Amino acid sequence: MEQGNPKFLKEKIINIIKSRGPSLPVHISKETGLQILFASAFLSELVSEKIIKVSNLKVGGSPLYLISGQEKQLEKFYNYLPGKEAEAFLLLKEKKVLKDEKQEPSIRVALRNIRDFAFPIILNFENQKKLFWRFHSFSEEELKNLFEKRTRKIETFEKIPKNLQKTYEEKKEKPLLEIQETKKIEKKKEKSEFVDRIISLLNQENIEILEEIEIKKKEFVSIIKINSGIGDLKFLLLAKDKKRVSENDLTIAMQKSQSNKMPVFFVSPGELDKKSKEYIKDYSNMVIFKKI
């Protein structure tokens, strides 16, 4: 049936986002008839395929999904930013450019957090590197023209790599060192009885492990593929050997979910405590829990 075809569903999701602009998983769920967890999984796949983008800004704990060119539409959601971040957004939108060292500490922190709207630039005046922030709709060319008109000649004009954006400190002599991201891979590590049990259960359910990310005695993190009946969907599996699953456990799972841009399948022999049950209800679009 065409409507159950993953390719058809992905095209439908893309058309929905094109029509309505930046969207939440709940919007996609309503318009496609998919369960919200499956809608989130399809959105995550489209992000990994670089067909759509995901915002850093969160609305009710969930990011917005958008197509390249819709970035300006994110501005209407700025009121979902925390207080100081909303203040930094409005200030930067008004001024277009802000010098980092001239801002109060709380605004400097906020500028590093509003990554949808604030873009860092280093300008080098007479071998002195200064960090500035430009509003996302204010182009790099406009910024260069602005400074060349107002001040002495700029010797260099450099963008900060994204992986340094949040951790950049102006006093470092070489803030633009090339950083190669590496993953710690534990080779030929003996798997514990708990991890072997999890892998066995996945095999019994015909769930494929695509990548093993982290293996500990009482914890196993991997990327898995589940056949949902409407196509294969990717999830981040987080298995923990605990008697009680706390809200903090689920919060960590959500952080891993956002880092990997896919929903979490949380597995444990333990019970959910009262707070974690409420958490699951609030974030059912991103976390599914299974007791084993």
Sine and cosine of phi, psi and omega as CSV:
sin_phi,cos_phi,sin_psi,cos_psi,sin_omega,cos_omega
0.00,0.00,0.75,-0.66,-0.13,-0.99
-0.84,0.54,-0.66,0.75,-0.07,-1.00
-0.92,0.38,-0.33,0.94,0.03,-1.00
-1.00,-0.07,0.01,1.00,-0.01,-1.00
-0.98,0.20,0.81,-0.59,-0.04,-1.00
-0.83,0.56,-0.65,0.76,0.01,-1.00
-0.88,0.47,-0.68,0.73,0.02,-1.00
-0.89,0.46,-0.68,0.73,-0.01,-1.00
-0.90,0.43,-0.65,0.76,0.02,-1.00
-0.90,0.44,-0.67,0.74,0.02,-1.00
-0.90,0.44,-0.61,0.79,0.02,-1.00
-0.91,0.41,-0.67,0.74,0.02,-1.00
-0.89,0.46,-0.70,0.72,0.02,-1.00
-0.86,0.50,-0.70,0.72,0.00,-1.00
-0.91,0.41,-0.58,0.82,0.04,-1.00
-0.89,0.45,-0.72,0.70,0.00,-1.00
-0.91,0.41,-0.63,0.77,0.05,-1.00
-0.86,0.51,-0.63,0.78,-0.06,-1.00
-0.97,0.23,-0.73,0.68,-0.12,-0.99
-0.99,-0.13,-0.19,0.98,-0.03,-1.00
1.00,0.09,-0.27,-0.96,-0.02,-1.00
-0.75,0.66,0.78,-0.62,-0.15,-0.99
-0.75,-0.66,0.44,-0.90,0.08,-1.00
-0.99,-0.10,0.36,-0.93,0.06,-1.00
-0.81,0.58,-0.57,0.82,-0.01,-1.00
-0.90,0.44,-0.56,0.83,0.05,-1.00
-0.91,0.40,-0.69,0.72,0.00,-1.00
-0.91,0.42,-0.64,0.77,0.02,-1.00
-0.86,0.51,-0.72,0.70,-0.04,-1.00
-0.91,0.41,-0.64,0.77,-0.10,-1.00
-1.00,0.10,-0.30,0.95,0.03,-1.00
-0.97,-0.25,-0.34,0.94,-0.08,-1.00
0.99,0.13,0.08,1.00,0.04,-1.00
-0.98,0.22,0.50,-0.87,0.20,-0.98
-0.88,0.48,0.55,-0.84,-0.14,-0.99
-0.87,0.49,-0.54,0.84,0.02,-1.00
-0.92,0.40,-0.64,0.77,0.03,-1.00
-0.94,0.34,-0.60,0.80,0.07,-1.00
-0.87,0.50,-0.69,0.73,0.02,-1.00
-0.89,0.45,-0.62,0.78,0.00,-1.00
-0.92,0.40,-0.67,0.75,0.05,-1.00
-0.90,0.45,-0.66,0.75,0.03,-1.00
-0.88,0.47,-0.67,0.74,0.02,-1.00
-0.88,0.47,-0.64,0.77,0.03,-1.00
-0.91,0.41,-0.65,0.76,0.02,-1.00
-0.90,0.43,-0.56,0.83,0.07,-1.00
-0.92,0.40,-0.73,0.69,-0.02,-1.00
-0.90,0.44,-0.47,0.88,0.04,-1.00
-0.99,0.10,-0.02,1.00,0.02,-1.00
0.89,0.46,0.49,0.87,0.06,-1.00
-1.00,0.01,-0.60,0.80,0.08,-1.00
-0.81,-0.59,0.16,-0.99,-0.01,-1.00
-0.87,-0.49,0.31,-0.95,0.03,-1.00
-0.83,-0.56,0.65,-0.76,-0.04,-1.00
-0.99,0.14,0.38,-0.92,0.17,-0.98
-0.99,0.14,-0.51,0.86,0.03,-1.00
-0.90,0.44,0.66,-0.75,0.00,-1.00
-0.92,-0.40,0.65,-0.76,0.10,-0.99
-0.88,-0.47,0.95,-0.32,-0.05,-1.00
0.89,0.46,0.53,0.85,0.03,-1.00
1.00,0.01,-0.13,0.99,-0.03,-1.00
-0.91,-0.41,0.63,-0.78,0.07,-1.00
-0.97,0.25,0.21,-0.98,0.09,-1.00
-0.99,-0.15,0.55,-0.84,0.02,-1.00
-0.94,-0.35,0.71,-0.71,-0.10,-1.00
-0.55,-0.84,0.22,-0.97,0.05,-1.00
-0.97,-0.23,0.56,-0.83,0.02,-1.00
-0.79,0.61,0.76,-0.65,-0.07,-1.00
0.96,-0.29,-0.23,0.97,-0.01,-1.00
-0.99,-0.16,0.17,0.99,-0.10,-1.00
-0.85,0.53,-0.62,0.78,-0.02,-1.00
-0.89,0.46,-0.49,0.87,-0.01,-1.00
-0.92,0.39,-0.31,0.95,0.04,-1.00
-0.92,0.40,-0.37,0.93,-0.05,-1.00
-0.86,0.51,-0.52,0.86,-0.04,-1.00
-0.94,0.33,-0.15,0.99,0.02,-1.00
-0.98,-0.21,0.15,0.99,-0.10,-0.99
-0.87,0.49,-0.44,0.90,-0.02,-1.00
-0.92,0.38,-0.15,0.99,0.09,-1.00
-1.00,0.07,-0.13,0.99,0.07,-1.00
-0.95,0.32,0.54,-0.84,0.12,-0.99
-0.86,0.52,0.32,-0.95,-0.12,-0.99
-0.69,0.72,-0.86,0.51,-0.06,-1.00
-0.93,0.37,-0.53,0.85,0.02,-1.00
-0.94,0.35,-0.62,0.79,0.08,-1.00
-0.90,0.43,-0.64,0.77,0.03,-1.00
-0.89,0.45,-0.69,0.72,0.02,-1.00
-0.90,0.44,-0.63,0.77,0.03,-1.00
-0.86,0.52,-0.77,0.64,-0.04,-1.00
-0.90,0.43,-0.64,0.77,0.01,-1.00
-0.90,0.43,-0.72,0.69,-0.01,-1.00
-0.93,0.37,-0.60,0.80,0.04,-1.00
-0.88,0.48,-0.63,0.77,-0.01,-1.00
-0.95,0.31,-0.73,0.68,-0.12,-0.99
-1.00,0.08,-0.36,0.93,-0.04,-1.00
0.96,0.28,-0.63,0.78,-0.01,-1.00
-0.66,-0.75,0.69,-0.73,0.06,-1.00
-0.75,-0.66,0.68,-0.73,0.09,-1.00
-1.00,0.08,0.82,-0.57,-0.14,-0.99
-0.84,0.54,-0.73,0.68,-0.11,-0.99
-0.93,0.36,-0.25,0.97,0.00,-1.00
-1.00,0.04,-0.15,0.99,-0.06,-1.00
-1.00,-0.03,0.46,-0.89,0.07,-1.00
-0.92,0.38,0.44,-0.90,-0.10,-0.99
-0.79,0.61,-0.67,0.74,-0.04,-1.00
-0.91,0.42,-0.57,0.82,0.03,-1.00
-0.95,0.31,-0.60,0.80,0.03,-1.00
-0.88,0.47,-0.67,0.74,0.05,-1.00
-0.91,0.42,-0.70,0.72,-0.04,-1.00
-0.89,0.47,-0.63,0.77,0.01,-1.00
-0.87,0.49,-0.56,0.83,0.02,-1.00
-0.96,0.29,-0.32,0.95,-0.06,-1.00
-1.00,-0.10,-0.35,0.94,-0.04,-1.00
-1.00,-0.08,0.91,0.40,-0.16,-0.99
-0.95,0.32,-0.22,0.98,0.10,-1.00
-0.97,0.26,-0.40,0.92,-0.17,-0.99
-0.86,-0.51,-0.43,0.90,-0.08,-1.00
-0.93,-0.36,0.85,-0.53,-0.02,-1.00
-0.89,-0.46,0.81,-0.59,-0.06,-1.00
-0.99,0.14,0.63,-0.78,0.05,-1.00
-0.69,-0.73,0.66,-0.75,0.09,-1.00
-0.96,-0.27,0.81,-0.59,0.10,-1.00
-0.94,-0.34,0.69,-0.72,-0.06,-1.00
-0.94,-0.34,0.94,-0.33,0.05,-1.00
-0.95,-0.32,0.92,-0.39,0.03,-1.00
0.77,0.64,0.77,0.64,0.04,-1.00
0.91,0.41,0.26,0.97,0.11,-0.99
-0.95,-0.31,0.91,-0.42,-0.03,-1.00
-1.00,0.06,0.77,-0.64,-0.01,-1.00
-0.82,-0.57,0.68,-0.73,0.00,-1.00
-1.00,-0.04,0.78,-0.63,0.09,-1.00
-0.82,-0.57,0.33,-0.94,0.07,-1.00
-0.85,-0.53,0.73,-0.68,0.07,-1.00
-0.92,-0.40,0.54,-0.84,0.07,-1.00
-0.94,0.35,0.59,-0.81,-0.18,-0.98
-0.85,0.53,-0.51,0.86,-0.02,-1.00
-1.00,0.03,-0.06,1.00,0.03,-1.00
-1.00,-0.09,0.94,-0.34,-0.18,-0.98
-0.93,0.38,0.31,-0.95,0.05,-1.00
-0.89,0.45,-0.61,0.79,0.01,-1.00
-0.90,0.43,-0.67,0.74,0.05,-1.00
-0.88,0.47,-0.62,0.78,0.00,-1.00
-0.91,0.42,-0.71,0.70,0.02,-1.00
-0.88,0.48,-0.69,0.73,0.01,-1.00
-0.89,0.46,-0.64,0.77,-0.01,-1.00
-0.88,0.48,-0.73,0.68,-0.06,-1.00
-0.96,0.28,-0.55,0.83,0.00,-1.00
-0.94,0.34,-0.44,0.90,0.06,-1.00
-0.98,0.19,-0.62,0.79,-0.12,-0.99
-1.00,0.05,-0.49,0.87,-0.17,-0.99
-0.75,-0.66,-0.06,-1.00,0.06,-1.00
-0.92,0.39,0.18,-0.98,-0.10,-1.00
-0.87,0.50,0.68,-0.73,0.06,-1.00
-0.99,0.12,0.80,-0.60,-0.01,-1.00
-0.99,0.17,-0.68,0.74,0.06,-1.00
-0.64,-0.77,0.41,-0.91,-0.04,-1.00
-0.66,-0.75,0.95,-0.32,-0.17,-0.98
-0.77,-0.64,0.64,-0.77,0.13,-0.99
-1.00,0.06,0.55,-0.84,0.08,-1.00
-1.00,0.06,0.77,-0.64,0.08,-1.00
-0.82,0.57,0.57,-0.82,-0.06,-1.00
-0.85,0.53,-0.57,0.82,-0.06,-1.00
-0.96,0.27,-0.10,1.00,0.08,-1.00
-0.95,-0.31,-0.10,1.00,-0.15,-0.99
-0.84,0.54,-0.71,0.71,-0.09,-1.00
-0.99,0.13,-0.38,0.92,-0.12,-0.99
-0.96,-0.28,0.02,1.00,-0.05,-1.00
-0.87,0.49,0.72,-0.69,0.11,-0.99
-0.81,-0.58,0.81,-0.58,-0.15,-0.99
-0.87,0.49,-0.51,0.86,-0.11,-0.99
-0.97,0.26,-0.21,0.98,0.04,-1.00
-0.92,0.38,0.67,-0.75,-0.06,-1.00
-0.96,0.29,-0.53,0.85,-0.03,-1.00
-0.79,-0.62,0.97,0.22,-0.05,-1.00
-0.97,0.23,-0.18,0.98,-0.11,-0.99
-0.95,-0.32,0.46,0.89,0.06,-1.00
-0.89,0.46,0.64,-0.77,0.03,-1.00
-0.94,0.33,0.79,-0.61,-0.02,-1.00
-0.92,-0.39,0.79,-0.61,0.05,-1.00
-0.98,-0.19,0.89,-0.46,-0.02,-1.00
-0.95,0.30,0.74,-0.67,0.03,-1.00
-0.78,-0.63,0.52,-0.86,0.05,-1.00
-0.94,-0.33,0.69,-0.73,0.06,-1.00
-0.97,0.23,0.88,-0.47,-0.01,-1.00
-0.91,-0.41,0.84,-0.55,0.01,-1.00
-1.00,-0.04,0.94,-0.33,-0.09,-1.00
-1.00,-0.01,0.68,-0.73,0.10,-0.99
0.80,0.61,0.61,0.79,0.02,-1.00
-0.99,0.10,0.70,-0.72,0.01,-1.00
-0.91,0.42,0.75,-0.66,0.02,-1.00
-1.00,0.06,0.63,-0.78,0.00,-1.00
-0.96,0.27,0.17,-0.98,0.03,-1.00
-0.87,0.49,-0.62,0.79,0.00,-1.00
-0.90,0.43,-0.72,0.69,-0.01,-1.00
-0.90,0.43,-0.67,0.74,0.05,-1.00
-0.86,0.50,-0.62,0.79,0.01,-1.00
-0.90,0.43,-0.69,0.73,0.00,-1.00
-0.88,0.47,-0.72,0.70,-0.01,-1.00
-0.89,0.46,-0.64,0.77,0.03,-1.00
-0.89,0.45,-0.68,0.73,0.02,-1.00
-0.90,0.43,-0.62,0.78,0.03,-1.00
-0.90,0.44,-0.67,0.74,0.03,-1.00
-0.88,0.47,-0.64,0.76,0.01,-1.00
-0.89,0.45,-0.54,0.84,-0.01,-1.00
-1.00,-0.03,0.15,0.99,-0.03,-1.00
0.83,0.55,0.61,0.79,0.06,-1.00
-0.99,-0.15,0.83,-0.55,-0.09,-1.00
-1.00,-0.01,0.73,-0.68,0.11,-0.99
-1.00,0.04,0.90,-0.43,-0.01,-1.00
-1.00,0.06,-0.57,0.82,-0.03,-1.00
-0.39,-0.92,0.77,-0.64,0.09,-1.00
-1.00,0.01,0.87,-0.49,-0.09,-1.00
-0.99,-0.11,-0.71,0.71,-0.06,-1.00
-0.53,-0.85,0.74,-0.68,0.00,-1.00
-0.78,-0.62,0.88,-0.48,0.10,-1.00
-0.79,-0.61,0.08,-1.00,-0.03,-1.00
-0.87,0.49,-0.67,0.74,-0.07,-1.00
-0.87,-0.49,0.38,0.92,-0.01,-1.00
-0.46,-0.89,0.64,-0.77,0.00,-1.00
-0.63,-0.78,0.84,-0.54,0.00,-1.00
-0.86,-0.51,0.77,-0.64,0.00,-1.00
-0.42,-0.91,0.24,-0.97,0.14,-0.99
-0.99,-0.17,0.79,-0.62,-0.06,-1.00
-0.85,-0.53,0.31,-0.95,0.04,-1.00
-0.85,-0.53,0.83,-0.56,-0.03,-1.00
-0.90,-0.45,0.73,-0.69,0.11,-0.99
-1.00,0.09,0.93,-0.36,-0.09,-1.00
-1.00,0.02,-0.10,0.99,-0.11,-0.99
1.00,-0.10,-0.31,0.95,0.07,-1.00
-0.85,-0.52,0.34,0.94,0.00,-1.00
0.82,-0.57,0.25,-0.97,0.02,-1.00
-0.98,0.20,0.75,-0.66,-0.02,-1.00
-0.83,-0.56,0.61,-0.80,0.00,-1.00
-1.00,-0.09,0.65,-0.76,0.07,-1.00
-0.72,-0.70,0.42,-0.91,0.17,-0.99
-1.00,-0.04,0.91,-0.41,0.02,-1.00
-1.00,0.09,0.79,-0.61,0.09,-1.00
-0.80,-0.60,0.96,-0.29,-0.02,-1.00
-0.95,-0.33,0.78,-0.62,0.00,-1.00
-0.76,-0.65,0.72,-0.69,0.02,-1.00
-1.00,0.02,1.00,0.04,-0.04,-1.00
-0.69,-0.72,0.49,-0.87,0.06,-1.00
-0.99,0.17,-0.51,0.86,0.03,-1.00
-0.74,-0.68,0.74,-0.67,0.03,-1.00
-0.99,-0.16,0.86,-0.51,-0.09,-1.00
-1.00,-0.09,0.18,-0.98,0.08,-1.00
-0.88,0.47,-0.59,0.81,0.01,-1.00
-0.89,0.45,-0.62,0.79,0.06,-1.00
-0.86,0.51,-0.68,0.74,-0.03,-1.00
-0.96,0.29,-0.55,0.84,0.06,-1.00
-0.89,0.45,-0.69,0.72,0.05,-1.00
-0.88,0.47,-0.64,0.76,0.04,-1.00
-0.87,0.48,-0.65,0.76,0.01,-1.00
-0.91,0.42,-0.64,0.77,0.02,-1.00
-0.89,0.46,-0.66,0.75,0.04,-1.00
-0.92,0.40,-0.60,0.80,0.03,-1.00
-0.86,0.51,-0.74,0.68,-0.03,-1.00
-0.93,0.38,-0.60,0.80,0.02,-1.00
-0.91,0.41,-0.61,0.79,-0.04,-1.00
-1.00,-0.08,-0.07,1.00,0.05,-1.00
0.83,0.55,0.74,0.68,0.09,-1.00
-0.38,-0.93,0.45,-0.89,-0.01,-1.00
-0.92,0.39,0.35,-0.94,-0.08,-1.00
-0.97,-0.25,0.69,-0.73,0.15,-0.99
-0.95,-0.31,0.97,-0.23,-0.11,-0.99
-0.99,-0.13,0.82,-0.57,-0.06,-1.00
-0.84,-0.55,0.71,-0.71,0.02,-1.00
-0.31,-0.95,0.50,-0.87,0.11,-0.99
-0.98,0.22,-0.19,0.98,-0.06,-1.00
-1.00,0.07,0.21,-0.98,0.04,-1.00
-1.00,-0.04,0.46,-0.89,0.14,-0.99
-0.97,0.24,0.70,-0.71,0.10,-0.99
-0.99,0.15,0.01,-1.00,-0.12,-0.99
-0.86,0.50,-0.74,0.68,-0.04,-1.00
-0.92,0.40,-0.61,0.79,-0.02,-1.00
-0.94,0.33,-0.50,0.87,0.08,-1.00
-0.90,0.44,-0.66,0.75,0.04,-1.00
-0.92,0.39,-0.62,0.79,0.00,-1.00
-0.88,0.47,-0.70,0.72,0.01,-1.00
-0.86,0.52,-0.65,0.76,0.02,-1.00
-0.89,0.46,-0.68,0.74,-0.06,-1.00
-0.94,0.33,-0.51,0.86,-0.08,-1.00
-0.87,-0.50,0.60,0.80,-0.02,-1.00
-0.90,0.44,-0.29,0.96,0.03,-1.00
-0.98,0.22,-0.23,0.97,-0.07,-1.00
-0.81,-0.59,-0.28,0.96,-0.06,-1.00
-0.73,-0.69,0.77,-0.64,0.14,-0.99
-0.87,-0.49,0.70,-0.72,-0.05,-1.00
-0.92,-0.39,0.68,-0.74,0.06,-1.00
-0.72,-0.69,0.83,-0.56,0.07,-1.00
-1.00,0.07,0.71,-0.70,0.00,-1.00
-0.91,-0.40,0.00,0.00,0.00,0.00
